[in-house]
Amino acid sequence: MSNPLTTAPTTVSFTSADRVALTMQALDLLSPEERDLVVWFAGEVRRNSWSHGEAGKRIGIDGSNIGRIFNGNYAGNWQNVLEKIRTFRHLQAEREKMTRAEFVETSVWERVRQTCDMALINQMPAILIGVSQIGKTHALKEYMRRSHHLVRYVRIPAGGTLRDTLFAIADACGVGAGVNALRVRARILSALNSRTLLIIDELHQLTLAKPMTAVKVMEFIREILDETGCGLVVCGTRALQQELLQGQMAAWLDQFEQRCITRTVLDDRLSDRDIGKVAEAYGVAEKPDGDTLKVLRTLRMNRLVKLLMLAGTLARKQEMPTTWDHFMAAYTAVNR
């Protein structure tokens, strides 16, 4: 009897990325990058719960061909389909960019980008540590948005079980989660490969789980590395460093850490240069005075951005350019 986890299905009535990936492996006429592009689109279809008809409209082809594409038995011009998917991916990224807060390439972004690049290119794990609200998660998601590779991002559930974590990873990898955890585990492994980067954020949440759960999760993360050869970035706060990497589990986790190509520890505060870049992106070009700078140096990225957005709202009401006076007015208003 054939193994359903290793045999490509003859019909595809779903769009789980691992199933499509298995089908794509048999298509010698496509390059690895082109196969990944189809897998990415399958993930988008699943994430948005689109029917094949809806998916076809998104890229401008007949919906009846979507199933054939995911099955690998499409008889038309594959390069035409791939170009349509590339165009859709670009438009999708631009639309997401328009609905998000302004992204500024700070030093946090540069260090996150370098860490992710190293992990992906060298197919090795990397550790990224930084305090909450410094902008690391925003930068990780921006990396995923910009990348031309398959980048999968998952947050570890707070205090969750191994099953919770497995299903979270499965969802991030575009895999349909079933009731059988062992089957989900196998399908996650089949959805990742050496051209994929898996980002596991909020790993410090394992400190809230039972010790045995934390061990099992980390063991599965190591299994992912061994079985798929994917790049991996694990990210968390100081608790990851203090309670997992240097705490009671330190000896057990030492082998994992020794395999990491890099360990990046972000600064706890934004530099004055980064503050200036963010402020300029939100329309404040002048330099802050001494009192304002003291306030700015106490803020982390998320709060700085929110206050600058509030300052911009105040300035528009007064039909004026945004200044640090507007910023300080917003700061005073929210700290009464």
C-alpha positions as CSV (number, residue, x, y, z in Angstrom):
1,M,0.0,0.0,0.0
2,S,1.3,3.4,-0.9
3,N,2.2,5.9,1.8
4,P,-0.2,8.9,1.7
5,L,2.6,11.1,3.1
6,T,5.0,10.3,0.3
7,T,2.8,9.7,-2.7
8,A,1.4,12.7,-4.6
9,P,-2.4,12.5,-4.8
10,T,-4.1,12.0,-8.1
11,T,-6.7,14.7,-7.3
12,V,-6.4,17.7,-5.2
13,S,-9.6,19.0,-3.6
14,F,-7.6,21.0,-1.0
15,T,-4.6,23.3,-1.2
16,S,-2.3,22.1,1.6
17,A,1.2,23.2,0.8
18,D,2.8,19.9,1.6
19,R,0.6,18.0,-0.8
20,V,1.2,20.5,-3.6
21,A,5.0,20.4,-2.8
22,L,5.0,16.7,-3.2
23,T,3.2,17.0,-6.6
24,M,5.7,19.7,-7.7
25,Q,8.7,17.5,-7.0
26,A,7.7,15.3,-10.0
27,L,7.6,18.3,-12.4
28,D,11.0,18.3,-14.0
29,L,10.0,21.0,-16.4
30,L,9.9,23.5,-13.5
31,S,12.9,24.8,-11.6
32,P,13.0,24.6,-7.8
33,E,12.3,28.3,-7.6
34,E,9.3,27.9,-9.9
35,R,8.0,25.0,-7.9
36,D,8.3,27.0,-4.7
37,L,6.2,29.8,-6.4
38,V,3.4,27.4,-7.0
39,V,3.6,26.1,-3.4
40,W,3.5,29.7,-2.2
41,F,0.3,30.4,-4.2
42,A,-1.3,27.2,-2.9
43,G,-0.6,28.5,0.6
44,E,-2.3,31.8,-0.2
45,V,-5.3,30.0,-1.5
46,R,-5.6,27.9,1.6
47,R,-4.9,30.9,4.0
48,N,-7.7,32.9,2.4
49,S,-10.0,29.9,2.0
50,W,-10.5,30.7,-1.7
51,S,-12.3,28.3,-4.0
52,H,-10.5,27.3,-7.2
53,G,-12.8,29.7,-9.0
54,E,-11.8,32.6,-6.7
55,A,-8.1,31.6,-7.0
56,G,-8.3,31.6,-10.8
57,K,-9.8,35.2,-10.7
58,R,-6.9,36.4,-8.6
59,I,-4.3,35.5,-11.2
60,G,-6.4,35.8,-14.3
61,I,-6.9,32.2,-15.4
62,D,-9.9,29.8,-15.6
63,G,-10.6,28.4,-12.1
64,S,-10.9,24.9,-13.5
65,N,-7.2,25.0,-14.2
66,I,-6.2,25.6,-10.5
67,G,-6.7,22.0,-9.6
68,R,-4.7,20.9,-12.6
69,I,-1.9,23.2,-11.7
70,F,-1.8,22.0,-8.1
71,N,-2.0,18.4,-9.4
72,G,0.8,18.9,-11.8
73,N,-1.1,17.8,-14.8
74,Y,-1.8,21.3,-16.3
75,A,-1.5,21.0,-20.1
76,G,-1.2,24.7,-20.9
77,N,1.7,27.1,-20.8
78,W,3.4,26.8,-17.4
79,Q,5.5,29.9,-17.9
80,N,2.4,32.0,-18.5
81,V,0.9,30.7,-15.2
82,L,4.1,31.4,-13.3
83,E,4.2,34.9,-14.6
84,K,0.7,35.5,-13.5
85,I,1.5,34.2,-10.0
86,R,4.6,36.4,-9.8
87,T,2.5,39.4,-10.8
88,F,-0.1,38.5,-8.2
89,R,2.5,38.1,-5.5
90,H,4.0,41.5,-6.3
91,L,0.5,43.2,-6.2
92,Q,-0.3,41.3,-2.9
93,A,2.9,42.6,-1.3
94,E,2.2,46.2,-2.4
95,R,-1.4,46.1,-1.1
96,E,-0.2,44.8,2.2
97,K,2.4,47.5,2.3
98,M,-0.3,50.2,1.8
99,T,-2.4,48.9,4.7
100,R,0.5,48.7,7.2
101,A,2.2,51.3,9.2
102,E,5.3,52.8,7.5
103,F,8.2,50.4,7.7
104,V,11.6,52.0,8.4
105,E,14.9,50.3,7.8
106,T,16.4,50.8,11.2
107,S,19.5,49.0,12.6
108,V,17.0,46.4,14.0
109,W,15.9,45.6,10.5
110,E,19.5,45.3,9.2
111,R,20.5,42.8,11.9
112,V,17.3,40.8,11.5
113,R,17.8,40.7,7.7
114,Q,21.4,39.6,8.1
115,T,20.4,36.9,10.6
116,C,17.7,35.5,8.3
117,D,19.9,35.6,5.2
118,M,22.6,33.7,7.0
119,A,20.2,31.0,8.2
120,L,18.6,30.6,4.8
121,I,21.7,30.7,2.7
122,N,23.7,28.3,4.9
123,Q,20.7,26.1,5.8
124,M,21.5,26.4,9.5
125,P,19.7,27.6,12.6
126,A,20.2,31.1,14.1
127,I,19.1,32.6,17.4
128,L,17.7,36.2,17.6
129,I,17.2,37.7,21.0
130,G,15.6,41.1,21.8
131,V,13.3,42.8,24.3
132,S,9.6,43.1,23.6
133,Q,8.4,46.0,21.5
134,I,11.8,46.8,19.9
135,G,10.6,45.9,16.4
136,K,12.0,42.4,15.9
137,T,8.7,40.8,15.0
138,H,7.8,43.6,12.6
139,A,11.2,43.2,10.9
140,L,10.8,39.4,10.7
141,K,7.4,39.8,9.0
142,E,8.8,42.4,6.6
143,Y,11.6,39.9,5.7
144,M,9.0,37.3,4.9
145,R,7.0,39.8,2.8
146,R,10.1,40.9,0.8
147,S,11.7,37.5,0.3
148,H,11.5,35.7,-3.0
149,H,12.0,32.4,-1.2
150,L,9.5,30.5,0.9
151,V,9.5,32.0,4.3
152,R,7.2,30.5,7.0
153,Y,6.6,32.5,10.2
154,V,5.0,31.0,13.3
155,R,4.5,32.3,16.9
156,I,4.8,29.8,19.7
157,P,1.5,29.7,21.6
158,A,1.7,31.0,25.2
159,G,1.8,28.1,27.6
160,G,0.6,25.8,24.9
161,T,0.9,22.1,24.6
162,L,3.0,20.2,22.1
163,R,-0.2,19.7,20.0
164,D,-0.9,23.4,20.1
165,T,2.6,24.1,18.8
166,L,2.5,21.5,16.1
167,F,-0.8,22.9,14.8
168,A,0.6,26.4,14.8
169,I,3.6,25.4,12.8
170,A,1.4,23.4,10.5
171,D,-0.8,26.4,9.8
172,A,2.2,28.6,9.1
173,C,3.5,26.0,6.7
174,G,0.2,25.9,4.8
175,V,-0.6,22.4,6.1
176,G,-4.1,21.4,6.9
177,A,-4.2,20.4,10.6
178,G,-6.0,17.1,11.3
179,V,-6.9,15.4,14.5
180,N,-3.8,13.1,14.3
181,A,-0.8,14.9,15.7
182,L,1.6,12.3,14.3
183,R,0.2,12.8,10.8
184,V,0.4,16.6,11.2
185,R,4.0,16.2,12.3
186,A,4.9,14.2,9.2
187,R,3.2,16.7,6.9
188,I,5.1,19.6,8.4
189,L,8.3,17.9,7.5
190,S,7.1,17.3,4.0
191,A,6.2,21.0,3.6
192,L,9.7,22.3,4.3
193,N,12.9,21.9,2.3
194,S,16.4,23.3,1.9
195,R,15.1,26.4,0.1
196,T,12.7,27.3,2.9
197,L,13.3,29.5,6.0
198,L,11.2,28.7,9.0
199,I,11.0,31.6,11.6
200,I,9.8,30.6,15.0
201,D,9.0,33.7,17.1
202,E,8.2,34.1,20.8
203,L,10.1,30.9,21.6
204,H,10.5,32.2,25.2
205,Q,6.8,31.3,25.6
206,L,8.1,27.8,26.2
207,T,9.1,29.0,29.7
208,L,5.4,29.1,30.5
209,A,4.8,25.6,29.4
210,K,5.5,22.4,31.3
211,P,9.2,21.5,31.2
212,M,8.6,18.2,29.3
213,T,6.5,20.2,26.8
214,A,9.4,22.6,26.2
215,V,11.8,19.6,25.7
216,K,9.4,18.0,23.2
217,V,8.9,21.2,21.2
218,M,12.7,21.8,21.0
219,E,13.2,18.2,20.0
220,F,10.7,18.6,17.2
221,I,12.5,21.8,16.1
222,R,15.8,19.8,15.9
223,E,13.9,17.1,14.0
224,I,12.8,19.7,11.5
225,L,16.4,20.7,10.9
226,D,17.7,17.2,10.6
227,E,14.9,16.0,8.2
228,T,14.4,19.0,6.0
229,G,17.6,20.9,5.9
230,C,15.7,24.2,6.0
231,G,17.1,27.5,7.4
232,L,15.7,28.3,10.8
233,V,15.6,31.4,13.0
234,V,14.3,31.1,16.6
235,C,13.4,34.4,18.2
236,G,12.5,35.5,21.7
237,T,13.1,37.9,24.6
238,R,15.8,37.7,27.3
239,A,13.7,34.9,28.9
240,L,14.8,32.7,26.0
241,Q,18.4,33.4,26.9
242,Q,18.1,33.3,30.6
243,E,15.5,30.6,31.3
244,L,16.0,28.3,28.3
245,L,19.5,28.7,26.9
246,Q,21.1,29.3,30.3
247,G,18.6,27.9,32.7
248,Q,17.6,24.4,33.8
249,M,17.5,23.2,30.1
250,A,20.8,24.7,29.2
251,A,22.7,21.3,29.1
252,W,20.0,19.7,26.9
253,L,19.8,22.8,24.6
254,D,23.6,23.2,24.3
255,Q,23.8,20.9,21.3
256,F,21.1,23.0,19.5
257,E,22.9,26.2,20.2
258,Q,26.2,24.9,19.0
259,R,24.7,24.2,15.6
260,C,23.6,27.8,15.2
261,I,25.5,29.8,12.6
262,T,24.9,33.1,14.5
263,R,23.4,34.4,17.8
264,T,22.2,37.9,17.4
265,V,21.3,40.0,20.5
266,L,19.5,43.2,19.7
267,D,20.0,46.4,21.7
268,D,17.4,47.1,24.3
269,R,16.9,50.7,23.1
270,L,16.7,52.5,19.8
271,S,19.7,54.5,18.8
272,D,19.4,58.2,18.2
273,R,20.0,57.6,14.5
274,D,17.2,55.1,14.4
275,I,14.9,57.5,16.2
276,G,15.7,60.1,13.6
277,K,15.0,57.8,10.7
278,V,11.6,56.8,12.1
279,A,10.7,60.4,12.8
280,E,11.6,61.5,9.3
281,A,9.5,58.7,7.8
282,Y,6.5,60.1,9.7
283,G,7.1,63.6,8.6
284,V,9.3,65.1,11.4
285,A,12.5,66.3,9.9
286,E,13.7,68.7,12.6
287,K,16.0,67.6,15.4
288,P,14.4,67.2,18.9
289,D,15.3,69.4,21.7
290,G,17.0,68.0,24.9
291,D,13.8,67.3,26.8
292,T,12.1,65.7,23.9
293,L,15.2,63.5,23.2
294,K,15.1,62.3,26.8
295,V,11.6,61.1,26.3
296,L,12.4,59.5,23.0
297,R,15.3,57.5,24.5
298,T,12.8,55.8,26.9
299,L,10.6,54.5,24.1
300,R,10.7,51.3,22.1
301,M,9.8,51.0,18.5
302,N,6.1,50.2,18.8
303,R,5.3,53.0,21.2
304,L,7.4,55.5,19.2
305,V,5.5,54.7,16.0
306,K,2.1,55.0,17.7
307,L,3.0,58.4,19.2
308,L,4.2,59.6,15.9
309,M,1.0,58.5,14.2
310,L,-1.0,60.4,16.9
311,A,1.2,63.4,16.4
312,G,0.5,63.3,12.7
313,T,-3.3,63.2,13.4
314,L,-3.0,66.3,15.6
315,A,-1.0,68.1,13.0
316,R,-3.5,67.4,10.3
317,K,-6.3,68.7,12.4
318,Q,-4.4,72.0,12.7
319,E,-3.4,71.8,9.0
320,M,0.3,72.0,9.9
321,P,3.4,69.9,9.3
322,T,4.1,67.4,12.1
323,T,6.5,68.7,14.6
324,W,8.0,67.5,17.9
325,D,5.6,69.8,19.7
326,H,2.8,67.6,18.3
327,F,4.7,64.5,19.4
328,M,5.1,65.8,23.0
329,A,1.4,66.8,23.0
330,A,0.5,63.2,22.1
331,Y,2.9,61.8,24.6
332,T,1.4,64.0,27.4
333,A,-2.1,63.1,26.4
334,V,-1.5,59.3,26.7
335,N,0.5,59.6,29.9
336,R,-1.9,61.7,32.0
